[in-house]
Amino acid sequence: MIQGLGITTVWTFDQQRTRAFFTEKLDFEVRDDISMGDMKWVTVGAKNQPGVELALMSLDGPGLDPESAEALKKLVGKGVLGAGAFRTDDCRGDYATFKERGVEFIQEPTERPYGVEAIFRDDSGNWYSLTERREELDFSKDFA
């Protein structure tokens, strides 16, 4: 039986640079940094969520044929791939902290029916939602 999501992929042009982005700018922790022959396995995760990791996968690494690697590089480089949504208890506060650390935001904190959301990019161009959920959502009213 599936227990939940454990690891998800984030495509990167430079694993070490992306590792630094997540650890230095977003306060994530490194979970793995292992050399495995012709590839490097690097994962990071939020400190208070030990069961979920982001695998920082190189766009030049093994497992991708040249045509697929080029297609992914173009999409990541254009900034059109959304890599996920991070939960926060203070979207505006995190926005200010992360912006001060040099994180590129493409949307300032904005009120939404589900809470407050800002959108930022990582060092490769992937975008993420930073979302502070409203405490009580009534989907029958709020999204009808």
C-alpha positions as CSV (number, residue, x, y, z in Angstrom):
1,M,0.0,0.0,0.0
2,I,1.3,3.5,-0.9
3,Q,2.2,5.4,2.2
4,G,2.7,8.8,0.5
5,L,5.2,10.8,-1.5
6,G,8.8,10.3,-0.5
7,I,11.0,11.8,-3.2
8,T,10.2,14.1,-6.2
9,T,12.5,15.3,-8.9
10,V,13.7,18.9,-9.5
11,W,15.7,19.3,-12.7
12,T,18.8,21.4,-12.3
13,F,21.6,22.8,-14.5
14,D,24.1,22.5,-11.6
15,Q,23.4,20.2,-8.6
16,Q,25.8,22.0,-6.2
17,R,24.5,25.4,-7.1
18,T,20.9,24.2,-6.6
19,R,21.8,22.5,-3.4
20,A,23.2,25.8,-2.1
21,F,20.0,27.6,-3.3
22,F,17.8,25.3,-1.2
23,T,20.1,25.2,1.9
24,E,21.3,28.8,2.0
25,K,18.3,30.7,0.8
26,L,15.3,28.5,1.9
27,D,16.9,26.8,5.0
28,F,16.5,23.2,3.7
29,E,18.8,20.5,4.8
30,V,20.9,18.1,2.7
31,R,19.6,14.5,3.0
32,D,22.0,12.8,0.6
33,D,25.0,13.8,-1.4
34,I,26.4,10.6,-2.9
35,S,28.6,9.8,-5.9
36,M,27.3,6.8,-7.7
37,G,29.6,6.1,-10.7
38,D,28.8,8.5,-13.4
39,M,26.1,10.3,-11.5
40,K,25.6,12.2,-8.2
41,W,22.6,11.6,-6.0
42,V,21.7,14.8,-4.2
43,T,18.5,15.3,-2.1
44,V,17.3,18.1,0.1
45,G,14.3,18.6,2.3
46,A,12.5,20.9,4.7
47,K,13.9,20.5,8.2
48,N,10.5,19.8,9.7
49,Q,9.3,17.4,7.1
50,P,11.7,14.4,7.2
51,G,9.6,12.1,5.0
52,V,9.8,14.2,1.8
53,E,12.9,14.9,-0.3
54,L,13.7,16.8,-3.5
55,A,16.1,14.9,-5.7
56,L,18.2,17.4,-7.5
57,M,18.6,15.8,-10.9
58,S,21.2,17.0,-13.4
59,L,20.0,17.8,-16.8
60,D,23.4,16.5,-18.1
61,G,23.3,13.3,-16.0
62,P,22.7,9.7,-17.1
63,G,19.2,8.4,-17.9
64,L,18.2,11.0,-20.4
65,D,18.7,10.6,-24.1
66,P,20.2,13.7,-25.8
67,E,16.9,14.7,-27.4
68,S,15.0,14.5,-24.1
69,A,17.9,16.3,-22.3
70,E,17.7,19.2,-24.8
71,A,13.9,19.4,-24.5
72,L,14.1,19.6,-20.7
73,K,16.9,22.1,-20.7
74,K,14.8,24.4,-22.9
75,L,11.7,24.1,-20.7
76,V,13.6,24.5,-17.4
77,G,15.6,27.4,-18.9
78,K,12.4,29.2,-20.1
79,G,11.0,28.9,-16.6
80,V,7.8,27.1,-17.6
81,L,8.1,24.1,-15.3
82,G,6.3,24.3,-11.9
83,A,8.1,22.0,-9.4
84,G,5.6,22.2,-6.5
85,A,4.0,24.1,-3.7
86,F,5.7,24.7,-0.4
87,R,3.5,25.3,2.7
88,T,4.4,28.1,5.1
89,D,2.8,29.6,8.2
90,D,3.9,33.1,7.2
91,C,4.0,33.7,3.5
92,R,4.7,37.5,3.8
93,G,7.4,37.0,6.3
94,D,9.1,34.2,4.3
95,Y,8.7,36.3,1.2
96,A,10.6,39.2,2.8
97,T,13.3,36.9,4.2
98,F,13.8,35.0,0.9
99,K,13.7,38.1,-1.2
100,E,16.5,39.6,1.0
101,R,18.5,36.4,0.4
102,G,18.2,36.9,-3.4
103,V,15.4,34.6,-4.3
104,E,13.6,35.7,-7.5
105,F,9.9,36.1,-7.0
106,I,7.6,36.3,-10.0
107,Q,4.5,37.0,-7.8
108,E,4.4,38.9,-4.5
109,P,2.2,37.5,-1.7
110,T,-1.4,37.7,-3.0
111,E,-4.7,36.8,-1.3
112,R,-6.3,33.8,-2.8
113,P,-9.5,31.9,-1.8
114,Y,-7.3,29.2,-0.1
115,G,-4.9,31.6,1.6
116,V,-1.9,33.8,0.8
117,E,0.4,32.7,-2.1
118,A,3.7,34.0,-3.5
119,I,5.5,32.4,-6.5
120,F,9.3,32.1,-6.8
121,R,11.9,30.5,-9.1
122,D,14.9,28.4,-8.1
123,D,18.4,29.0,-9.6
124,S,17.6,26.8,-12.6
125,G,14.3,28.5,-13.4
126,N,11.8,26.0,-11.9
127,W,8.9,27.9,-10.2
128,Y,7.2,27.1,-6.9
129,S,4.2,28.3,-5.0
130,L,4.8,29.4,-1.4
131,T,1.4,29.1,0.2
132,E,0.0,30.0,3.6
133,R,-3.3,28.1,3.8
134,R,-6.3,29.7,5.4
135,E,-7.1,27.8,8.6
136,E,-10.6,26.8,7.7
137,L,-11.7,26.2,4.1
138,D,-15.2,25.3,3.2
139,F,-14.8,23.9,-0.3
140,S,-18.6,23.9,-0.9
141,K,-18.6,27.7,-0.4
142,D,-15.1,28.9,-1.2
143,F,-14.8,27.1,-4.5
144,A,-18.3,26.7,-5.7
